[in-house]
Amino acid sequence: MTTIKLHNTMTRKKEVFEPIDPMNVRMYVCGPTVYDRAHLGNARPAVVFDVLYRLLRHVYGADHVRYVRNFTDVDDKINARAKESGREIGEITAETMQWYLDDMAALGVLEPTEMPRATQYIPQMVAMIVKLIAGGHAYEAEGHVLFAVESYAAYGRLSGRTVDDMIAGARVEVAPYKRNPMDFVLWKPSTPDLPGWESPWGRGRPGWHIECSAMSYELLGEKFDIHGGGNDLMFPHHENEIAQSCCANPEGGFAQVWLHNEMLQVEGKKMSKSLGNFFTVRDLLEQGIPGEVIRFVFLSTHYRKPMDWTAEKAREAEATLRKWYDLANGAEPDAQGRWAVLPYLMNDLDTHGALSKMHELARDRNRREELRYAMELLGFGFRKDNVPPSHFCSEQIESSGDGYIVHVSWTGSLPSEQQEALFATGHRLFNLRQKAIETGDFSDVDFLQKQLKSAGVEYKAYKDKVELEPGAEFIPSKLEALK
């Protein structure tokens, strides 16, 4: 029997995963607030829990796994974006949700079973708040409804904080209508210029935390298997979700296993616009970095360890994937490949170990079929016509000279005039090298090689052959200037 082990944040230990119902494995992951492009930090949990989703589908069957990831489409950040841009809120959220789906798809992320929007579940949120008030766990104050933290004795168990410690560490101004500084908003009033829905407490909108409690209850029930997200959500969001859900449905127990991924850095520093190291996924894609490369870099670090995105890691990942796609292209995926990587994935999603094993498979050409299977299992897919994604498909053309060959290879599409310019430069490089060997003066060769490097062209020169390959940073105009 296949045994999956996962590190449960609630118990702070690795445990054997035993689903409540193996025929209906249920997972909820907190999704994005849709007001702008997803940055790299937003993408990490999407990729991490995509790997878990793939693993659960592999073990229990695709029809027996239900994965819910929400969209928060009612939020003060969205309201502010609408006000500053003059656009309708619905237009902004619809556009941003599609951006998110497109960008995550580029990273090989499967769409979850359900992708609920908060605004679709306002009645369910109101019903849960009514239930909490009736149970003495919430109260109305000045048009707001707040959760009474002291009514839930286990508050703080997930994050390991006590209420007294949290109050002592608070650095925010406490609203005068709160009975306890840690009480949090379930419902708040809306002015005419803000989104609002009718409720027993007047026209208003939900607080952030109640959204996930209501949606998970509606779609997965009062008790389900896994709840996940970034560790920045552990407190207060997930702590508040637990309090609300367990008080509204005390017999349920809410999520059985809690998983949290660590945060992301860029070049060893916290990602920040002020430091100039803030990137969205779209930024990297438009720079020519394939989504598979971003995914590879993410999976190179265990999800519970801080991950450092660097340009060097991206270059190394792209070089590795090019070799793997070249090796696995045309191979029939061999199911034996799952046994090469499954033991790592089943051991708390050890993707770093799985990739290390795939390096081993790639060193043995006789195991290319296993490598192909392992690549697809980890989300490094092939196109429907059974070939790698276009940015990993190499075109190769050779042009013969007098006793030598110029070989040009590239990925994707390359206009014929650029091909001709590369071949002309390749022939020129070969002839200059031959002349330099005779005269001992390599100055012209050195100059041309520097120009090639400046144009983003990799090159290799041999006794009877020159190889050129325009890279992701290829600048055709610099090549044209060499004529």
C-alpha positions in Angstrom: 0.0 0.0 0.0 1.3 3.5 -0.9 2.0 5.6 2.2 2.1 9.3 2.0 3.7 11.3 4.9 3.0 15.0 5.3 4.3 17.5 7.9 1.2 18.7 9.8 1.7 22.2 11.0 -0.9 21.7 13.7 0.9 18.8 15.4 4.4 20.0 14.3 5.4 16.5 13.1 5.4 14.4 10.0 2.5 12.0 9.9 1.1 9.2 7.8 -1.7 10.7 5.7 -4.9 8.8 6.1 -7.8 10.4 4.2 -11.2 10.6 5.9 -12.7 8.9 2.8 -10.2 7.4 0.2 -12.9 7.7 -2.4 -13.3 11.4 -1.8 -10.0 13.0 -0.8 -10.6 16.8 -0.2 -8.1 19.7 -0.1 -8.6 23.4 0.3 -5.8 26.0 -0.5 -6.1 29.7 -0.1 -6.0 31.5 -3.4 -5.1 35.0 -4.5 -6.8 38.4 -3.9 -7.4 39.5 -7.5 -6.4 43.1 -8.0 -3.0 42.7 -9.7 -0.6 40.3 -11.4 0.6 37.3 -9.4 4.2 37.8 -8.1 6.7 35.0 -7.5 5.6 34.7 -3.9 2.0 34.1 -5.0 3.2 31.4 -7.4 5.1 29.2 -5.0 2.0 27.8 -3.1 0.3 27.3 -6.4 3.1 25.1 -7.6 3.7 23.3 -4.3 0.0 22.3 -3.9 -0.2 21.4 -7.6 2.5 18.8 -6.9 0.4 17.5 -4.0 -2.7 17.5 -6.1 -0.9 15.5 -8.8 0.4 13.0 -6.2 -3.1 12.5 -4.6 -4.6 12.0 -8.0 -1.9 9.5 -8.8 -2.4 7.5 -5.6 -6.2 7.7 -5.2 -7.4 8.3 -8.7 -8.2 11.6 -10.4 -12.0 11.1 -9.9 -11.5 10.7 -6.2 -9.7 13.9 -5.4 -11.5 17.3 -4.9 -9.2 20.3 -4.8 -10.7 23.8 -4.0 -8.7 27.0 -4.4 -10.6 30.2 -4.0 -10.4 33.7 -5.5 -10.9 36.7 -3.1 -12.8 39.1 -5.2 -14.1 41.5 -2.5 -11.4 43.3 -0.7 -10.2 46.8 0.2 -7.2 46.5 -2.2 -9.6 45.8 -5.0 -11.8 48.8 -4.0 -8.7 51.0 -4.0 -7.6 49.8 -7.4 -11.0 50.5 -8.8 -11.0 54.0 -7.4 -7.6 54.9 -8.7 -8.2 53.5 -12.1 -11.8 54.5 -12.6 -12.6 51.0 -13.7 -15.5 48.7 -12.5 -14.6 46.3 -9.8 -16.1 43.3 -11.7 -14.0 44.2 -14.8 -10.8 44.3 -12.7 -11.4 41.1 -10.9 -12.4 39.2 -14.0 -9.3 40.4 -15.8 -7.0 39.6 -12.9 -8.5 36.1 -12.4 -7.8 35.3 -16.0 -4.2 36.7 -15.7 -3.7 34.4 -12.7 -5.0 31.3 -14.5 -2.9 32.0 -17.6 0.3 32.6 -15.6 -0.2 29.5 -13.4 -1.0 27.4 -16.5 2.4 28.6 -17.9 4.0 27.1 -14.8 2.3 23.7 -15.4 -0.3 24.2 -12.7 -3.4 22.2 -13.2 -6.7 23.9 -12.6 -8.3 22.8 -9.3 -11.6 21.0 -9.2 -13.4 24.1 -7.9 -12.3 27.7 -8.0 -15.0 29.6 -6.1 -15.2 33.4 -5.9 -16.0 35.0 -2.6 -18.8 37.1 -4.0 -20.6 33.9 -5.0 -20.9 32.8 -1.4 -22.1 35.9 0.5 -25.4 34.2 1.7 -23.4 31.3 3.1 -21.1 33.7 4.9 -24.1 35.5 6.4 -25.6 32.2 7.5 -22.4 31.2 9.3 -22.1 34.6 11.0 -25.7 34.2 12.2 -24.8 30.8 13.6 -21.8 32.2 15.4 -23.8 35.0 17.1 -26.4 32.5 18.2 -23.7 30.3 19.8 -22.2 33.2 21.7 -19.0 33.3 19.6 -19.7 36.7 17.8 -21.3 40.0 18.6 -22.6 43.1 16.8 -21.0 46.5 17.5 -21.6 49.7 15.6 -22.6 48.0 12.3 -19.8 45.5 12.6 -19.9 41.8 13.6 -16.8 40.6 15.4 -15.7 37.1 16.4 -15.1 36.9 20.2 -11.7 35.2 20.4 -12.0 34.4 24.1 -15.0 32.2 23.3 -12.7 29.7 21.6 -10.2 28.2 24.1 -8.0 26.6 21.5 -7.3 29.9 19.7 -3.6 30.1 18.8 -2.9 26.4 18.7 -1.9 26.4 15.0 0.6 29.2 15.3 1.7 28.4 18.8 0.8 31.8 20.2 -1.3 32.6 23.3 -3.9 35.3 23.2 -2.0 37.2 25.9 1.2 37.1 23.9 -0.7 38.2 20.8 -2.3 41.2 22.6 1.1 42.2 24.1 2.7 42.1 20.6 0.0 44.0 18.8 1.1 47.2 17.2 -2.1 48.4 15.7 -4.7 50.8 17.0 -7.6 48.8 18.5 -11.1 49.8 17.4 -13.1 51.1 20.4 -16.1 48.8 19.7 -14.0 45.6 20.2 -14.4 43.8 23.5 -11.0 42.2 23.1 -8.1 43.6 21.0 -7.8 40.3 19.2 -11.4 40.1 18.2 -11.6 40.1 14.4 -14.2 41.3 11.8 -16.7 39.0 10.3 -18.9 41.7 8.7 -18.4 45.4 8.2 -20.6 48.2 6.9 -20.3 49.6 3.4 -20.7 53.2 2.3 -22.7 53.7 -0.9 -19.6 53.9 -3.0 -18.3 50.5 -1.9 -19.6 47.0 -2.7 -22.2 45.8 -0.3 -24.9 43.2 0.4 -27.9 43.3 2.6 -27.6 41.5 5.9 -29.3 41.4 9.3 -26.7 44.0 10.4 -27.3 46.4 7.4 -25.7 46.8 4.1 -22.1 45.6 4.2 -19.4 43.2 3.1 -17.6 40.2 4.7 -14.3 40.3 6.5 -11.5 38.3 4.8 -11.4 35.3 7.2 -15.0 34.3 7.0 -14.8 33.7 3.2 -12.7 30.6 3.3 -14.6 29.1 6.3 -17.9 29.5 4.4 -16.6 28.3 1.0 -14.7 25.2 2.4 -17.8 24.2 4.4 -20.1 24.6 1.4 -17.8 22.7 -1.0 -16.0 20.2 1.2 -18.1 19.8 4.3 -17.5 20.5 8.0 -14.5 18.1 8.0 -12.0 17.6 5.2 -8.5 16.3 4.7 -6.0 19.0 3.9 -5.8 22.8 4.2 -2.8 24.6 2.8 -1.2 27.9 2.0 1.9 30.0 2.6 3.1 30.3 6.1 2.4 34.0 6.1 -1.3 33.0 6.3 -0.8 30.8 9.4 -1.6 33.9 11.6 -4.0 35.4 11.6 -5.9 34.1 8.6 -5.7 30.3 9.2 -5.9 30.7 13.0 -9.1 32.7 12.5 -10.5 30.2 10.0 -10.1 27.4 12.6 -11.8 29.5 15.3 -14.8 30.4 13.1 -15.3 26.9 11.6 -14.9 24.9 14.8 -17.3 27.2 16.6 -19.9 27.2 13.9 -19.6 23.4 13.4 -18.1 22.0 16.7 -18.7 18.4 15.7 -16.8 18.7 12.4 -13.2 19.4 13.3 -12.5 21.4 10.2 -9.2 20.4 8.4 -7.3 17.3 9.6 -3.9 18.2 8.1 -2.4 21.7 7.8 0.4 22.3 5.3 2.4 25.6 4.9 5.1 26.5 2.4 7.9 28.8 3.4 8.5 32.2 1.8 10.5 33.2 -1.3 13.5 35.5 -1.6 15.1 37.0 -4.7 18.9 36.9 -4.9 19.1 36.4 -1.1 16.8 39.3 -0.1 13.2 39.6 0.7 11.3 40.6 -2.5 10.5 44.3 -2.4 9.7 47.0 -4.9 11.9 49.4 -3.0 14.9 47.0 -3.5 14.1 46.6 -7.2 13.9 42.8 -6.9 10.1 42.5 -7.2 9.0 40.3 -10.1 5.6 39.1 -11.3 5.4 35.7 -13.0 4.4 37.6 -16.2 7.6 39.7 -16.0 9.8 36.6 -16.1 7.7 35.0 -18.9 8.0 38.1 -21.0 11.8 38.1 -20.4 11.8 34.7 -22.2 12.1 32.5 -19.1 9.9 29.4 -19.8 7.3 28.5 -17.2 8.9 25.1 -16.8 12.1 26.8 -15.7 10.3 28.8 -13.0 8.6 25.5 -11.9 12.0 23.7 -11.8 13.6 26.4 -9.6 10.6 26.3 -7.2 10.8 22.5 -6.9 14.5 22.5 -6.4 13.9 23.6 -2.8 11.8 21.7 -0.3 8.5 23.5 0.3 9.1 23.9 4.0 12.4 25.7 3.4 12.9 29.3 2.3 13.4 29.5 -1.5 15.9 31.8 -3.1 15.2 32.8 -6.8 18.4 33.7 -8.6 19.2 34.3 -12.2 21.9 31.6 -12.0 19.4 29.0 -10.8 17.2 29.9 -13.7 20.0 29.5 -16.2 21.0 26.1 -14.7 17.4 25.0 -14.7 16.9 25.8 -18.3 20.1 24.0 -19.3 19.0 20.9 -17.4 15.5 20.9 -18.9 16.9 21.3 -22.4 18.9 18.1 -21.9 16.0 16.3 -20.3 13.5 17.2 -23.0 16.0 16.3 -25.7 16.6 13.0 -24.1 13.0 12.2 -23.3 11.5 13.4 -26.6 10.0 10.5 -28.5 10.4 8.1 -25.7 7.3 6.2 -24.5 6.7 7.1 -20.8 7.5 4.0 -18.7 5.5 3.7 -15.5 8.6 2.4 -13.8 9.6 6.0 -13.7 7.1 6.6 -10.9 9.0 4.4 -8.6 12.1 6.5 -9.2 10.4 9.7 -7.8 7.3 8.6 -5.9 9.2 7.6 -2.7 10.5 11.2 -2.5 7.1 12.8 -3.2 5.4 10.6 -0.7 7.9 11.7 1.9 6.5 15.1 2.6 6.7 16.3 -1.0 10.5 16.1 -1.3 10.7 17.6 -4.7 14.4 18.3 -4.3 15.1 14.6 -3.8 12.8 13.8 -6.8 14.8 16.1 -9.1 18.1 14.7 -7.9 16.8 11.2 -8.8 15.8 12.5 -12.2 19.3 13.7 -12.8 20.4 10.1 -12.2 17.9 8.8 -14.7 19.1 11.4 -17.3 22.7 10.0 -17.0 21.5 6.6 -18.2 20.1 6.7 -21.7 18.5 3.3 -21.2 16.2 4.9 -18.6 14.9 7.8 -20.8 11.4 6.3 -20.8 11.4 6.4 -17.0 12.7 10.0 -17.1 9.8 10.9 -19.5 7.3 9.5 -17.0 8.9 11.2 -14.0 8.9 14.6 -15.9 5.2 14.3 -16.6 4.4 13.3 -13.1 6.1 16.4 -11.7 4.4 18.7 -14.2 7.0 19.0 -16.9 4.7 18.2 -19.7 4.9 17.5 -23.4 2.6 18.9 -26.1 -0.3 16.9 -27.6 1.8 16.0 -30.6 4.2 14.2 -28.1 7.0 16.7 -28.3 8.4 19.2 -25.8 7.0 22.7 -25.4 8.0 25.0 -28.2 10.7 26.8 -26.2 12.5 23.5 -25.6 12.1 22.3 -29.3 15.4 22.9 -31.1 15.6 23.5 -34.8 18.9 22.7 -36.4 20.3 23.6 -39.8 23.8 23.1 -41.2 25.6 25.0 -44.0 28.7 23.6 -45.6 31.8 25.5 -46.5 35.0 24.4 -48.1 35.8 21.4 -45.9 33.9 22.6 -42.8 30.3 23.0 -41.5 28.5 25.8 -39.8 25.8 24.4 -37.5 23.1 26.8 -36.2 20.4 25.6 -33.6 17.7 27.6 -31.9 14.4 27.2 -30.1 11.0 28.4 -31.2 10.8 30.5 -34.4 13.7 32.3 -36.0 13.1 34.5 -39.1 15.0 33.5 -42.3 17.0 36.7 -42.4 18.3 36.1 -38.9 19.2 32.5 -39.8 21.2 33.9 -42.8 23.0 36.4 -40.6 24.0 33.7 -38.2 25.3 31.4 -41.0 27.2 34.3 -42.5 28.8 35.1 -39.1 29.6 31.5 -38.6 31.4 31.2 -41.9 33.3 34.4 -41.1 34.3 33.2 -37.7 35.7 29.9 -39.2 37.7 31.7 -41.9 39.1 34.3 -39.4 40.2 31.4 -37.1 41.9 29.7 -40.0 43.7 32.9 -40.9 44.7 33.5 -37.3 46.1 30.1 -36.9 48.4 30.8 -39.9 49.4 34.3 -38.8 49.2 34.0 -35.0 47.1 37.2 -34.8 43.8 36.4 -33.1 42.7 40.0 -32.6 39.9 39.8 -35.3 38.7 36.5 -33.9 38.6 37.9 -30.4 36.6 40.9 -31.6 34.1 38.8 -33.4 33.6 36.5 -30.5 33.0 39.4 -28.2 30.4 40.7 -30.6 28.7 37.3 -30.7 28.6 37.2 -26.9 27.2 40.8 -26.8 24.5 39.7 -29.3 23.5 36.8 -27.0 24.9 34.1 -29.2 26.6 31.1 -27.8 29.4 29.6 -30.0 31.9 26.8 -30.2 34.6 26.5 -32.8 36.3 23.3 -33.8 38.8 22.1 -36.4 36.2 21.5 -39.0 33.0 22.9 -37.5 31.5 26.1 -36.0 28.4 25.8 -33.8 26.2 28.9 -33.0 23.1 29.1 -30.8 21.1 32.3 -30.2 20.0 32.3 -26.6 17.0 33.9 -24.8 18.8 37.3 -24.8 19.6 37.2 -28.6 19.8 40.7 -30.1 19.6 40.4 -33.9 20.4 44.0 -34.5 23.9 43.6 -33.0 24.5 40.7 -35.4 23.3 42.7 -38.4 25.8 45.4 -37.4 28.7 43.0 -38.0 28.1 42.8 -41.8 
